[in-house]
Amino acid sequence: MRTLNLGILAHVDAGKTSLTERLLYAAGVIDEVGSVDDGNTQTDSLALERQRGITIKSAVVSFAIDDITVNLIDTPGHPDFIAEVERALSVLDGAVLVISAVEGVQAQTRVLMRTLQRLRIPTLIFVNKLDRSGAQDDPLLKSIADKLSATIIPMGAATALGTAGAAFTPYTRDDSGFTFSLIDVLAEHDDQLLATYVENEKALSYDALRARLAEQTRRALVHPVYFGSAITGAGTDALTAGIRELLPATEGDSEAPVTGSVFKVERGPAGEKIAFVRMFSGAIRTRDRLRFHGDKEAKVTAISVFGNGTTATSPVVAAGQIGKLWGLGEIQIGDGVVTAGSSTDRARETSQSGFFAPPTLETVIAPARPSDKGNLQVALSQLAEQDPLINLRQDDIRQETFVSLYGEVQKEVIQTTLASEFGIDVSFRETTTICIERLADVGEAVEFNKKDENPFLATVGLRVEPAPVNAGVTFDLEVELGSMPYAFIKAVEETVRETLEQGVHGWEIPDCRVVMTHSGYSARQSHAHAVFDKSMSSTAGDFRNLTPLVLTTALRRAGTTVYEPMHRFQLETPTDTVRAALATLARLRAIPQVPALGTETSVLEGEIPAAAVYELEQQLPGLSRGEGVLESAFERYQPVTGAVPSRPRTDHDPLNRREYLLHVLRRV
């Protein structure tokens, strides 16, 4: 049986969870369609999800379409939980992007579509809420073509929009206009098809065009568009047929070597770790020993496989399937898994960064009861296990814990989760913006063993160079690999990466090339007839302690520029309030485009500093008489103008050499 791992993605409130319910109902998995408002849907199982009516955690549910097993992953739509979407993308074969027929293309819709296209994930578009007042078809199609992708093809006609009788009728071979539309869109990526049509327009049969449509959809070149209503069921049969015909279901090779990817981790009732794994090839059986996260190994103690709307205990999870594994205590999200001792290359690791921007906000979190401080650290570590983009930063100087966030709603979820699952009440300080630093030029520095003011038995020389955006940190050698023990080189590299988390102004430097230009050490030695004396011989600690001094000197010589995160915003407001809205946007350092003025409602779009988004949200009701709607999503980083913000360091600053050395030597 073939398998399709399908993601349902959308801006919040576009109706993606309702669509999931409708697909499960049509497949016979559930007896009645659940309601998000009533809190009885299959995939929103958390109490807070039912309470707020939004999806917070990705959920997997399985159903069958003829001979295809569909593992459907319902993802959050709220931008505060974009990390959950990111992890799901790594295991998808295809996706359905849901758009509201009333609200149209929204900020998060753009972010999602841009990412799906970049990852080449085959995507169908489902325009939902066709029965709602204000639903659109042709104007919305134009908006989709302008804002998301020009290569779309409507798969049918919508009728009776905005009424309970709204319907969607799929096009057939008898619709000549549809045939010409197919040729027009498909020819953009198929010169042979265009040449055949030019020579003899009757040479292309309807069946051949449908086959070409399926082929280009599976290559993420074309995006078929369906209309309907998840509430009434209109158009969902056509969508189901499209999923079966156009998206790439596969039949995995269960006899091949084991390769799989972990995209979700949760804790069971007894605190045990449960790993959600997508199998690409091979088969994992209970008691198999797996290798993951480099060279870590563990034995699988139990397996559960998704199927027919539920999970069932199974002795094996095979290629193409999604399963839950027990027994892998040190497994992490993004880990690849292979059979321990196999000849397969190192466990495939799925990158969990780079699909979307990292969090741009952070806050200090503190327990209401000081006695809970230790328990809070454990609880936060477990939450970070399930969401690696909840970055924890410990300030050892001030004894404070920082947590990174995507937005204020995520803060509320963390607070509620800590209270309900761990019994810990917490408070937060005011949320602040996370900036980054980028190198302005090249800089280098070196300190030699037993020379000048270097108290460590090590020679380290480093050069730092600017790197392209999203290139990450690379560490290269201009010294011979055998010039000193590899453990010392590794100590330098690891410390370089740690030190770059706090640049000259205290912000992370995410993109940088670091080159080791000098190295040296004192060989292992001792006094006559004595044992090894570390006061005479280099250790990895010497290199770990010296590297921050050398690197920060090189960074200071190169110079860094602080960049702040910018959000793209869309603001709908009554037309007579546009002038006041523009004045407020100017005060908040926003960069608006020319307003789209309407008779009653106008739309403002542009960019705004992430630091100002929350303030704009607070002022919007007063600005717009309570009628304004604001949407925003991260767009890019831009250099800070005016006063350069600094971030308090969470360690002893290597730029203050005396303080740093006193701290290190006292610790040693």
SVG drawing of the C-alpha trace seen along z (x, -y; Angstrom):
<svg xmlns="http://www.w3.org/2000/svg" viewBox="-28 -62 92 69">
<polyline fill="none" stroke="black" stroke-width="0.4" points="0.0,0.0 1.3,-3.4 1.7,-6.2 1.3,-10.0 2.5,-12.2 0.4,-15.2 0.6,-18.6 -2.4,-20.9 -1.1,-24.5 -2.8,-27.9 -3.0,-31.2 -4.8,-31.1 -8.6,-30.7 -8.6,-29.8 -10.2,-26.5 -7.5,-24.0 -8.5,-21.9 -12.1,-21.9 -10.9,-20.7 -9.0,-17.9 -12.2,-16.9 -14.1,-16.9 -11.5,-14.7 -11.6,-12.2 -15.3,-12.1 -15.4,-11.5 -12.9,-8.7 -15.1,-7.0 -12.6,-7.5 -15.0,-9.5 -18.8,-9.3 -19.4,-13.1 -17.5,-16.2 -16.0,-17.8 -16.1,-21.6 -13.2,-23.8 -15.6,-26.1 -17.0,-23.1 -13.5,-21.8 -14.2,-18.3 -11.9,-17.9 -9.6,-14.9 -6.3,-16.8 -6.7,-19.6 -6.2,-17.4 -4.6,-19.8 -6.9,-21.5 -5.5,-24.9 -6.1,-24.1 -9.8,-23.3 -10.1,-26.4 -8.6,-28.9 -9.8,-27.2 -6.4,-27.2 -3.9,-24.5 -0.7,-24.7 1.0,-21.4 1.3,-19.5 -0.9,-16.3 -0.8,-13.2 -3.9,-11.3 -4.2,-8.6 -6.9,-7.7 -7.2,-5.9 -8.0,-7.2 -8.5,-4.0 -5.1,-2.3 -3.3,-5.2 -2.7,-5.6 -2.6,-9.3 -0.8,-10.4 -2.2,-13.8 -0.3,-16.3 -2.4,-19.2 -0.1,-22.1 -0.6,-25.4 -1.7,-28.5 -0.8,-31.1 2.6,-32.6 3.7,-32.2 3.8,-28.4 5.6,-28.5 8.3,-26.2 5.8,-23.3 5.1,-23.9 8.9,-24.0 9.4,-20.5 6.5,-19.0 7.9,-20.3 10.9,-18.0 8.7,-14.9 6.1,-15.9 5.5,-14.4 2.9,-17.1 0.7,-19.8 -2.6,-21.5 -2.5,-25.3 -5.8,-26.5 -6.9,-30.1 -10.1,-31.8 -12.4,-32.9 -13.4,-35.9 -10.0,-37.1 -8.0,-36.0 -4.2,-35.9 -2.9,-36.9 0.5,-37.6 1.2,-34.0 -0.2,-32.6 2.7,-34.4 5.3,-33.1 4.0,-29.5 3.8,-29.5 7.2,-31.0 8.7,-28.3 6.8,-25.5 8.1,-26.8 11.7,-27.0 11.5,-23.4 9.9,-22.3 7.0,-20.6 4.1,-19.8 1.1,-21.9 -2.6,-22.1 -4.5,-25.2 -7.9,-24.9 -10.0,-28.1 -12.2,-27.5 -15.3,-29.2 -17.1,-29.5 -20.4,-29.6 -19.5,-32.7 -20.7,-36.2 -18.1,-38.1 -16.6,-35.0 -14.7,-35.7 -13.6,-33.6 -12.1,-35.5 -10.7,-38.4 -9.1,-36.0 -7.6,-34.0 -6.0,-37.2 -4.7,-37.9 -3.2,-34.4 -1.5,-34.8 -0.1,-38.2 1.0,-37.4 1.7,-33.6 2.3,-32.1 1.5,-32.9 1.4,-29.2 -2.0,-28.3 -4.8,-26.5 -8.4,-26.6 -9.8,-23.1 -13.5,-24.0 -16.1,-26.7 -17.6,-28.0 -21.3,-29.0 -23.7,-30.5 -20.9,-32.1 -21.7,-33.4 -24.8,-31.2 -25.5,-27.8 -25.8,-26.4 -22.3,-27.4 -20.9,-24.6 -17.9,-23.7 -18.2,-21.9 -14.9,-20.3 -14.1,-21.0 -14.2,-18.0 -12.9,-17.2 -15.9,-19.0 -14.8,-22.4 -12.7,-23.8 -11.8,-26.9 -10.2,-24.6 -8.3,-22.7 -6.8,-25.9 -5.9,-27.1 -4.1,-23.8 -2.1,-24.2 -1.3,-27.8 0.0,-27.1 1.7,-23.8 3.5,-25.1 5.4,-27.6 7.5,-24.6 7.2,-22.2 8.7,-23.3 7.8,-20.0 4.1,-20.5 4.1,-24.0 5.8,-22.8 3.3,-20.0 0.4,-22.4 1.8,-24.8 2.2,-22.1 -1.2,-20.4 -3.5,-21.7 -5.6,-18.5 -2.5,-16.3 -2.8,-16.9 -5.5,-14.7 -7.3,-15.7 -5.9,-12.6 -2.3,-13.6 -2.8,-17.1 -4.1,-15.7 -1.0,-13.4 1.2,-16.5 -0.6,-18.4 0.1,-15.6 3.7,-15.5 4.2,-19.2 2.3,-19.4 4.5,-16.7 7.5,-18.7 6.0,-21.8 5.9,-23.7 2.1,-24.2 -0.5,-24.6 -4.1,-23.4 -6.7,-25.5 -9.9,-24.0 -12.8,-25.9 -15.2,-24.7 -16.4,-24.7 -15.1,-22.4 -18.2,-23.1 -20.7,-22.1 -18.5,-19.6 -18.7,-21.5 -15.7,-20.9 -14.0,-18.4 -14.7,-15.4 -13.0,-17.2 -10.0,-18.0 -9.8,-14.4 -9.7,-13.3 -7.0,-15.8 -4.9,-14.6 -5.1,-11.1 -4.4,-12.1 -1.9,-14.9 0.3,-14.5 3.2,-12.0 2.2,-8.9 5.1,-6.4 5.7,-2.8 8.8,-2.7 11.4,0.0 11.1,1.9 14.1,4.2 16.5,1.3 18.7,0.1 16.9,-1.9 16.7,-5.6 14.2,-7.8 13.8,-11.3 12.4,-12.4 10.1,-15.5 8.4,-15.5 9.2,-14.5 6.8,-14.3 6.7,-12.9 4.3,-10.1 2.4,-9.8 5.4,-8.3 7.7,-11.0 9.2,-8.7 10.4,-10.2 8.4,-9.3 9.8,-10.0 7.7,-10.6 9.6,-9.2 9.0,-9.4 10.5,-6.3 12.1,-6.9 13.4,-3.3 13.8,0.0 11.9,1.1 12.4,0.7 11.3,3.5 10.9,3.7 14.2,4.4 16.2,3.1 19.2,1.0 19.3,-2.3 22.0,-4.9 21.1,-8.6 22.5,-12.1 26.0,-11.1 27.1,-8.1 24.4,-7.7 22.7,-4.3 19.6,-2.9 17.2,0.0 13.6,-0.5 11.3,0.9 7.9,0.3 6.4,-0.9 3.1,-2.4 2.0,-3.1 -0.6,-5.6 -3.5,-4.0 -7.2,-4.5 -7.6,-7.5 -5.7,-6.2 -2.4,-4.6 -2.0,-1.0 0.9,1.0 2.9,2.7 6.0,4.9 7.4,2.9 7.2,-0.5 8.1,-0.4 9.2,-2.7 6.7,-5.4 5.0,-5.1 4.9,-7.5 5.4,-5.8 6.0,-6.5 9.1,-5.0 9.8,-4.4 13.2,-3.7 15.3,-6.4 16.1,-8.4 18.6,-10.8 16.8,-11.3 16.2,-14.9 14.0,-16.6 15.8,-16.6 17.8,-13.4 18.1,-10.9 17.9,-7.2 19.7,-4.1 20.3,-0.6 23.2,-0.5 26.2,1.3 24.9,1.1 26.9,0.1 24.6,-2.9 26.2,-6.3 25.8,-8.3 22.3,-8.9 20.6,-11.4 20.0,-14.6 17.1,-16.8 17.9,-20.5 15.4,-22.2 16.6,-25.7 16.5,-27.9 12.9,-27.2 11.5,-30.1 13.2,-32.9 14.2,-32.2 12.3,-33.8 12.7,-37.6 11.5,-38.2 12.8,-37.1 11.8,-37.6 13.0,-36.7 11.0,-33.9 10.9,-33.4 9.0,-31.0 6.4,-32.6 7.9,-30.4 11.7,-30.7 11.7,-27.0 10.6,-26.0 13.7,-27.4 15.3,-24.0 12.1,-22.4 11.6,-25.3 14.9,-24.5 14.0,-20.9 10.5,-21.8 11.9,-24.3 14.4,-21.8 11.7,-19.4 9.7,-22.1 12.8,-23.0 13.1,-19.2 9.7,-19.4 10.4,-22.8 14.1,-23.4 13.4,-27.0 12.4,-27.8 15.9,-28.8 16.9,-29.0 19.7,-31.4 21.0,-31.3 22.5,-34.5 25.0,-33.1 25.9,-36.6 22.3,-37.8 21.0,-34.2 18.2,-34.8 16.7,-32.6 15.8,-34.0 13.4,-32.3 13.0,-33.2 9.5,-33.6 7.6,-34.2 4.9,-36.3 2.7,-37.0 0.4,-34.1 3.3,-31.7 4.2,-33.3 0.7,-32.5 0.9,-28.9 4.2,-28.4 2.8,-29.8 -0.3,-27.6 1.7,-24.5 4.1,-25.0 1.2,-25.4 -1.0,-22.5 1.7,-19.9 4.4,-20.8 2.6,-22.6 4.9,-25.6 3.5,-29.2 5.7,-31.6 5.8,-35.3 7.5,-37.1 9.2,-40.4 8.5,-42.7 9.2,-41.2 12.3,-42.6 13.4,-42.3 16.3,-39.9 18.7,-41.6 21.7,-40.1 25.2,-41.3 26.9,-41.0 30.6,-41.5 31.6,-44.8 35.0,-43.7 37.8,-41.2 39.6,-41.0 42.3,-38.8 44.2,-38.3 46.7,-35.9 48.1,-35.1 51.2,-33.0 52.0,-30.3 54.3,-31.7 54.5,-35.2 53.2,-38.6 50.2,-38.5 48.9,-35.0 48.5,-32.9 47.4,-29.8 49.6,-27.1 48.2,-27.5 48.7,-29.4 45.6,-30.5 45.3,-32.7 41.9,-33.4 40.7,-35.4 37.0,-36.4 35.4,-37.1 31.8,-38.2 29.7,-35.4 26.5,-35.6 23.1,-35.8 22.0,-32.4 25.4,-30.8 25.8,-30.0 29.1,-29.7 32.0,-27.9 35.3,-27.0 38.3,-26.4 42.0,-25.7 45.1,-27.4 47.2,-25.2 48.2,-21.6 45.6,-19.3 48.4,-17.3 50.1,-20.4 48.6,-19.6 46.2,-17.0 42.8,-17.1 41.1,-17.4 42.7,-20.9 41.5,-22.0 38.0,-20.7 38.1,-22.6 38.8,-25.8 36.0,-25.2 33.4,-24.4 34.4,-27.6 34.3,-29.7 30.7,-28.7 29.8,-29.3 31.5,-32.7 29.7,-33.9 26.4,-33.6 27.3,-36.9 29.1,-39.4 30.7,-42.8 27.3,-44.2 26.1,-41.0 23.9,-39.8 24.5,-36.5 26.6,-36.6 24.7,-33.9 26.8,-34.2 30.6,-34.2 33.7,-32.4 36.3,-31.8 39.8,-30.6 42.4,-29.3 45.7,-30.9 48.0,-29.9 48.3,-27.0 50.7,-25.7 50.8,-23.8 53.1,-22.5 53.6,-18.8 52.8,-16.5 55.6,-16.6 56.4,-16.3 59.1,-17.0 61.8,-14.3 60.4,-11.0 56.9,-12.6 53.5,-12.1 51.9,-14.3 51.9,-17.9 49.2,-20.0 50.9,-23.2 53.7,-22.3 51.5,-20.7 48.7,-22.0 45.1,-20.8 41.9,-21.4 41.0,-23.8 43.8,-26.1 42.4,-26.4 38.8,-26.8 39.9,-29.7 42.1,-31.4 39.8,-31.2 37.2,-33.8 40.0,-36.4 41.4,-35.9 38.1,-35.7 36.5,-38.8 39.7,-40.8 39.4,-39.7 35.6,-40.7 36.4,-44.1 39.0,-44.7 36.6,-43.6 33.7,-45.6 30.1,-44.6 26.8,-46.2 23.6,-45.5 20.6,-44.5 17.0,-44.5 14.2,-42.2 11.6,-43.7 8.0,-42.4 5.9,-42.8 2.5,-44.1 -1.0,-44.4 -3.4,-46.7 -7.1,-47.0 -8.7,-50.1 -11.7,-52.4 -10.7,-54.8 -11.4,-57.9 -8.7,-56.7 -5.9,-56.2 -4.3,-59.6 -4.1,-58.8 -2.8,-55.3 -0.1,-56.6 1.0,-59.1 1.3,-56.3 3.2,-54.1 5.7,-56.9 6.2,-57.4 6.8,-53.6 9.5,-53.8 7.3,-51.7 7.8,-52.0 4.4,-51.9 3.7,-51.5 1.1,-53.6 -2.3,-52.8 -5.0,-50.9 -7.9,-53.3 -11.4,-52.0 -14.8,-53.6 -15.2,-52.3 -12.1,-50.2 -8.5,-50.8 -5.4,-48.5 -2.0,-49.6 1.0,-47.4 4.7,-47.8 7.5,-46.9 7.7,-47.7 10.4,-47.0 9.4,-43.8 9.9,-45.9 7.0,-48.1 4.4,-45.4 3.1,-44.9 2.7,-48.6 0.8,-49.0 -1.5,-46.1 -2.2,-47.9 -3.0,-51.2 -5.0,-49.8 -8.5,-49.6 -8.3,-53.3 -6.9,-54.3 -9.6,-52.3 -12.6,-52.5 -12.1,-48.8 -12.5,-47.9 -8.8,-47.6 -7.2,-44.2 -3.4,-43.8 -1.4,-40.9 2.4,-40.7 5.2,-38.2 9.0,-38.3 10.4,-39.6 14.1,-40.4 16.8,-42.1 18.0,-45.6 20.7,-47.7 19.7,-49.6 19.6,-53.4 20.3,-55.7 21.4,-54.4 22.8,-50.9 21.1,-48.5 23.3,-46.3 22.3,-43.0 23.5,-42.3 26.1,-39.5 25.3,-36.3 29.0,-35.5 32.2,-37.3 33.0,-39.6 36.2,-38.6 36.4,-42.2 37.1,-43.1 40.3,-41.1 41.1,-41.7 37.7,-40.7 37.6,-37.7 41.0,-36.4 40.2,-36.9 37.0,-34.9 38.7,-32.1 41.7,-31.8 39.5,-31.8 37.5,-29.0 40.5,-27.0"/>
</svg>
